[in-house]
């Protein structure tokens, strides 16, 4: 497992989900977390990584996006799309 993945795993709560999206990106699903709290979690992951690997040349960036369920009239049984 790569170094960043370990920092992500060690920071997230039970119930949070982390997936590798591409060779250089991860997607984190943090249920019931505000945008501010999500940004704080990402900052903790970055700080943990930099603390553990101070000489690593990686540049870490974060982006926060909120996802909302579609309105009830757009939901299909068993599917949110």
C-alpha positions in Angstrom: 0.0 0.0 0.0 1.4 3.4 -0.8 2.4 6.0 1.8 -0.6 8.4 1.2 -3.1 5.5 1.3 -1.8 4.6 4.7 -2.2 8.1 6.0 -5.7 8.3 4.6 -6.6 4.9 6.2 -5.2 6.0 9.6 -7.1 9.3 9.6 -10.6 8.3 8.5 -13.4 7.1 10.8 -15.3 3.8 10.6 -17.9 4.3 7.9 -15.9 6.7 5.8 -14.9 5.5 2.4 -11.6 6.1 0.5 -11.1 4.9 -3.1 -8.2 5.4 -5.5 -9.7 7.4 -8.4 -6.6 7.5 -10.6 -2.8 7.0 -10.3 -2.6 10.3 -8.5 -6.1 10.9 -7.0 -8.3 9.6 -4.3 -12.0 10.1 -3.6 -13.1 10.2 0.0 -16.8 9.9 1.0 -17.3 11.4 4.5 -21.0 10.9 5.4 -22.6 13.5 7.7 -19.7 15.8 7.5 -19.9 19.5 6.7 -17.7 21.1 4.1 -15.6 22.8 6.8 -15.1 19.5 8.7 -14.3 17.7 5.5 -11.6 20.3 4.8 -10.2 19.8 8.3 -10.0 16.0 7.7 -8.1 16.6 4.5 -5.8 19.0 6.2 -5.1 16.3 8.9 -4.3 13.7 6.2 -1.9 16.1 4.5 -0.2 17.1 7.8 0.1 13.4 8.8 1.7 12.6 5.4 4.1 15.5 5.6 5.0 14.6 9.2 5.7 10.9 8.3 7.5 11.7 5.0 9.1 15.2 5.2 11.5 14.6 2.3 8.9 13.3 -0.1 8.6 15.5 -3.2 4.9 15.0 -3.7 2.7 18.1 -3.9 -0.6 17.4 -2.1 -3.8 19.4 -3.0 -7.3 19.0 -1.8 -10.7 19.8 -3.2 -14.0 19.5 -1.4 -17.3 18.9 -3.1 -20.7 18.3 -1.5 -22.9 15.6 -2.9 -26.7 15.6 -2.3 -29.3 13.0 -3.0 -31.7 13.8 -5.8 -35.2 15.0 -5.0 -37.7 12.2 -4.1 -39.5 12.5 -7.5 -36.2 11.7 -9.3 -35.3 8.7 -7.3 -35.8 5.2 -8.6 -36.1 2.1 -6.4 -32.6 1.0 -5.5 -30.9 3.7 -7.5 -30.0 7.3 -6.8 -29.6 8.3 -10.5 
